Amino acid sequence: MADQKPVVGIIMGSKSDLGVMEGCTAELEALGVPYELVIASAHRTPAKVHEWASTAADRGIKVVVAAAGKAAHLGGVVAAFTPLPVIGVPMKTSDLGGMDSLLSMVQMPSGVPVACVAINGAKNAAIYATQILGACDPEYRKVIEKMKQEMADA
């Protein structure tokens, strides 16, 4: 997949999110979806987030997956800087078990939507990103149809 142009952009607020987000990258690889991954915090490196998000569409990214914990503003900040759909992955936290992250993501103001999967729902974020791609690309739609058929047959 290294030779394919990424169509999903994965951004996470901290290196500590990598373990959970491997569920997303592994699922995208299994589905044959090329992606890029960056670590950038909405709070600690906002200029990096702005640069990455505002140029994502020009780089060929079609869907963004944003993982963050605690205040979890990353998905909303990214959504403010890109016209692309953003899927938030709230990270489980030691303080409130991820409810803080979840509530931060689902309370976006009108006009700045962020779709949201379950706490630590990295695999579902990958599947949902592929479904979004499949809305306009029959190749990805077939991948999802095959995956669903395999689940039904199991």
N, C-alpha and C positions, 0 to 999 in steps of 0.2 A: 504494500500500500504506500510505501515511501515514494514511489514514482508517480502517484496520483495526486492531483491538486486537492487540498482539503476542502470539504464542503460543510463540515461541522467545526465550530470553534468551541473549545472547552477552556473556560477560565475559572480559576479557583483562587480564593483569597489567601490561602496559606499552603505551604508544603505539607503540613499535617493532614490536609484533605486528600492527598494522593492515594492513600490506602483505600479509602472508600471509592474514589473516582476511578480506580482501576476497574471497577465493575462497569463503568461507562465505556472506558477505552476498550476493554476486552469484548464487550457486546458490539461496539461499533466495528471492531476488527472482524468478529464473527459474521456480522451482517454485510461486510465488504464496504463499509463507509469510511472514506478517508477523513482524517481530522487533524487539527493542530491543537496544542495544549500550551497554556501559559499560566504562570502564577503571578497574580497582581492583586493587591488589596485596594478596595475602594477607600479605605481610611489611611493606609500607610504609603501607598504608591498611586495616588489618584491620577497623576499625569500619565503614568503608564497605562492605566485602565482606559483613560480617555483616548489615548493614541491607538491602542489596540481595538477598542470598540468602534471608534469613528472610521477606521480604515478596513474593518472586517469585510464589508460587502464588496469593496474594491478588490480585495484579495481573493474573492470567489466564495467566501463563507456564505452559506444559505440559512443556517440555524446556529444559535448560540446556546450552550449549556453553561450555566453559571452556578458554581458551588460555593457556599459560604456558611459560616456559623455565627452564633451569637446575634449581633445586630443585623447581620446578613443583608447589607445594603448593596452588595455587588451586582446582583441581577437587575435591580432597579436603576443603578447608575449606568450599567451597560445598556439597558433598554432606552435610557435617555439619550444615548449617543449613537444609536444605530436604528435603522428602519427594519432590521431583521427580527424574526421571532426569537424570544429568549425563554429558555426553560430553566427554572431555578431548582437547585438541589439543596434543600436545607440540611446542614450537617448536624449530627447529634453532638451536643455539647455536655460538658461536665456540670455546668451550672443548672440548666433547666431541661436537660435531656433532648434538646433540639426544638422544643416548643417555641423558644425565643426566635430561632432561625425560621421556623415554619411561619409563625405569625408575621415576622418582618417581611417575608416574601409574598404572602397572600394579601397584605394590606397596601398594595400599590395604589397610588392616586389615579383617578380617571385620566386616560390618555397615555399612561405608561404601563401597559400590561406586562406581566411576567407570569407565564404558566408555571405551575409548581407541582412537583412530584412528592412522594412521601419522604420523610426524614431518612437520609442516607439512601434514597431511591435512585442511585446512579444508573443501574441497569435499565430501569424504566425510562429514565431521561434519554438514554441512547435509543431505545425502541421508539419513543415518542418523536425524537428528532428524525429518525428514519421514516416514520409515518408522515411527518410534515414534508420531507423530501419527496415521498411517494405521491403526494397530492399532485405534483407536476411532472414527476419523472417515473415512467412505467417500470424502469429497472428496479427502483427502490420499492415501488408498490408490490412487485412480484416477490421481492425478498421478504416483505412483511407477510404477504399471503402465504408463502411457503412456511414461514415460522409459525403462523397461526394454525396451519394445517398439521404441522408436526406436533404442536401442543395438543390438538384435538385427537390425533392418532395415538398419543402416548398413554 
